[in-house]
Amino acid sequence: MQVALLVPEQEWRQLLSDVQRLKETEAAPKPAPAPTPPPDPILTVREAARYMRLKPEGVRNARRAGRLQGLRLNEKEWGFHLSELNRYLSRYNRRPLEGPEHPALPVLKTAA
């Protein structure tokens, strides 16, 4: 069984032009997708302390006080995203500790 549908000529021409426009946009080259940024590295308490030039206990205290957001790695260990450590350093205007235990480290830059 076939169904016939009567469409006014003006509406039919509009439908044909819409189909043609869709075909042209589909055939147009699409821009390459933007590269995904690298994942934010996670540092352990000791690595975070070395990066921020603090003692590990200072990092733990900042996390307990809520000034530094951490994530649980396992039952005992905590980890910190590098972007969170940079946020902490800029927010609290921390100065590096100096001495033989805490050598001057270059500040790592993250992709923003």
HELIX and SHEET records of a PDB file:
HELIX    1   1 GLU A    9  ALA A   27  1                                  19    
HELIX    2   2 VAL A   45  MET A   52  1                                   8    
HELIX    3   3 PRO A   56  ARG A   64  1                                   9    
HELIX    4   4 LEU A   82  TYR A   92  1                                  11    
SHEET    1   A 3 ILE A  42  THR A  44  0                                        
SHEET    2   A 3 TRP A  78  HIS A  81 -1                                        
SHEET    3   A 3 LEU A  71  ARG A  72 -1                                        
END                                                                             
